[in-house]
Amino acid sequence: MQGLVKDLATLLGSTQILSQPEEMLAYANDATHYFKSRIPDAVVLPHTTEEVAKVMKYAFEKEIPVTPRGAGSGLAGGCTPIHGGIVMDLKRLNQIVEIDGSNMTARVEGGVVLKKFQDTVEKRKLFYPPDPQSGCVCTIGGNVATRAGGPRGVKYGTTGNYVTGLEVVLPDGSIITPGGKFVKQSVGYDITHLMTGSEGTLGVITGVNLRLLPLPEADRTVIVVCETLEQAAEIVAEIIARGAVPAMLEFLIKLAITIMNQYFFPPLPTDGEGYLFMFFDGTEAQVEYEAKLVSEICHDMKAKEVRLVEDPRAAAAYWTARANVYPLIQTIFERANSEDITVPRNKLPDLVRAVQEIAAAEEVMIGLAGHAGDGNMHPSILFPQVTPEALEKSEFAIDKLIRTGLDMGGTISGEHGIGIHKSKYLAWELGDIQIELMKRIKQAFDPKGIMNPGKIWMEDGDKHA
Ligand SMILES: Cc1cc2nc3c(=O)[nH]c(=O)nc-3n(C[C@H](O)[C@H](O)[C@H](O)COP(=O)(O)OP(=O)(O)OC[C@H]3O[C@@H](n4cnc5c(N)ncnc54)[C@H](O)[C@@H]3O)c2cc1C
């Protein structure tokens, strides 16, 4: 990599390049800080699509790996530069280019922070639903690249449902603009949605066209305390089966509630094992009706307590604490290794039972939280201490969890992506033919293999720990 930093400084100017070892260290990992990775050889901070294209053209000629990075909040090791080379930090592409109320669309640059965008559209009574719980840091480019979801997936779907067009810089530096501002399109292969979920392996997303909705006028929060985890899962399955559609339907265990209770007053009761946080939105009449209907279902199913949260400030505090469960868990365990299994929703009670059985059989602690309304659960292996023995047990437990989810007709990732974290399991879900097809698509976009190499599937010589 001799001369790399000098060449990049000539291309972009020295204020847009980082290369000091302590700076490089900050770009070695994402939120899954425990994977071993290399530090990059240089970090570039482009301001414009043209600057991204200049760097890609250079890297293509010299065959240097490039790893795109949004905020590094990913939970799959996706933006870790495991082959070194250039990390491209996209946070300076941070312009909300257009909010078009008459078309209910927006156009943003790839590095725009999700919450900044949501706050901006909400001031205009517009609504962008996808809500990964890292919204205050993660970028829309990162959300598109991971096809991110969040609690609102149950009613509103995930990022992919809102992307109508993109601007992408390909590995050789050329710029394409698949899709557009229109609501639908039927023109050959759907490159917009092929890029969505491509985890930085096909190109750099520099611009995104998004669909918007009207901001719902009213909402209600209901919290349900359940005797057991199975009861909570059965209530979720029943709510879905009876056709009720909460905007959020989250599943939590007592451990999470105990930690969250430090952050609000009055505390939630801790005499249950399973908890459901539900949110309804729409018109006043609609939320009134849905909250009542779902409360009745919970009573019918003998929930321990069904609490309608009357005070909007209390509701907001509960939801903020919910968003912070994963970071809060990290403060009391040395490591929390979060999985992302998603199953058909009528299988949730079986999944919850299986998680407890696996925890007992493998002698590991497994925390359980998730966007239960869309079948997406995040069993987390909790390590009071990270020892070789604990790691070995956890590996067995994760293998069993993944196999169990797949046997139920589920998927290994509902929203986090594969990155390096789940590449071991890719063939379990997709089989060799689909993986070969993906590799041929990758070859067509990236013939020199410089775009985020070693992600999604492992190549010979890749080592992930
Ligand atoms: C506390 C916490 C809560 C979370 N909750 C959720 C949740 O509810 N739902 C959910 O889906 N995820 C969640 N996540 C995971 C994470 O926030 C999402 O995956 C998010 O979409 C990552 O965005 P980012 O900008 O940080 O991307 P990064 O982590 O920087 O990158 C993620 C992947 O996208 C690629 N990439 C990033 N930007 C671009 C670009 N512009 N062009 C091409 N490729 C790019 C990277 O190469 C990498 O492969 C959570 C994470 C944390 C820490």
The ligand as an ORCA input file, in Angstrom:
! r2SCAN-3c Opt
* xyz 0 1
  C     -28.281     -0.304     19.619
  C     -28.514     -0.821     18.233
  C     -29.791     -1.107     17.821
  C     -30.031     -1.586     16.530
  N     -31.309     -1.850     16.148
  C     -31.557     -2.279     14.899
  C     -32.897     -2.545     14.485
  O     -33.849     -2.401     15.234
  N     -33.083     -2.970     13.216
  C     -32.043     -3.141     12.338
  O     -32.274     -3.503     11.189
  N     -30.772     -2.902     12.720
  C     -30.499     -2.482     13.961
  N     -29.209     -2.240     14.348
  C     -28.110     -2.508     13.400
  C     -27.645     -1.281     12.553
  O     -27.893     -0.081     13.207
  C     -28.267     -1.300     11.159
  O     -27.785     -2.429     10.464
  C     -27.973     -0.041     10.332
  O     -28.689     -0.129      9.118
  C     -26.488      0.151     10.024
  O     -26.307      1.466      9.521
  P     -24.870      2.160      9.559
  O     -24.979      3.462      8.858
  O     -24.319      2.178     10.918
  O     -24.046      1.134      8.653
  P     -22.631      0.455      8.929
  O     -22.660     -0.344     10.166
  O     -21.566      1.489      8.811
  O     -22.544     -0.522      7.672
  C     -23.418     -1.619      7.546
  C     -23.213     -2.279      6.173
  O     -23.652     -1.408      5.141
  C     -22.573     -1.063      4.256
  N     -22.745      0.358      3.948
  C     -22.908      1.380      4.838
  N     -23.127      2.525      4.169
  C     -23.111      2.217      2.851
  C     -23.271      2.978      1.649
  N     -23.552      4.290      1.672
  N     -23.157      2.336      0.465
  C     -22.917      0.991      0.410
  N     -22.765      0.232      1.506
  C     -22.859      0.840      2.703
  C     -21.310     -1.406      5.008
  O     -20.244     -1.734      4.131
  C     -21.760     -2.594      5.845
  O     -21.725     -3.771      5.086
  C     -28.935     -1.777     15.638
  C     -27.639     -1.481     16.061
  C     -27.417     -1.015     17.343
  C     -26.009     -0.693     17.753
*
